[in-house]
Amino acid sequence: MMEQYIFIETSSRNITENGEQLRVVNFRGTDQSSIPNEQLNVDGSFTMPIMDYFMAGVEGRLSEVIKTKVLGRLTPEAE
């Protein structure tokens, strides 16, 4: 369903929640399909541990982390 989407970080900031350092990641997923005059973008945000954020950035996999979070939210949980 979302194989054609490219996810990028649009901004981020540090927060402290219950004594834990987290990073709020704002993102945009852009539809890269070839349907003329149609495009559906996905915007949102989520939090993740700050060290996980920096490791994903250093390893060049932040886009994949964002995509995994989005797909996790869009996929219904099994009961």
SULGILIN-V544044 format. One record per pair of residues at least 24 apart in sequence whose ideal C-beta (glycine too) atoms are under 7 Angstrom apart, sorted by sequence separation. I is the first residue (numbers start at 1). J is the second residue. If there is no record, write none. Layout:
i=I j=J
i=I j=J
//
This chain:
i=5 j=29
i=6 j=30
i=23 j=47
i=5 j=30
i=22 j=47
i=23 j=48
i=5 j=31
i=6 j=32
i=22 j=48
i=4 j=31
i=5 j=32
i=22 j=49
i=23 j=50
i=4 j=32
i=22 j=50
i=25 j=53
i=42 j=70
i=4 j=33
i=21 j=50
i=23 j=53
i=14 j=50
i=5 j=42
i=27 j=66
i=25 j=66
i=29 j=70
i=9 j=62
i=8 j=63
i=7 j=63
i=9 j=66
i=7 j=66
i=7 j=67
i=5 j=67
i=7 j=70
i=2 j=71
//
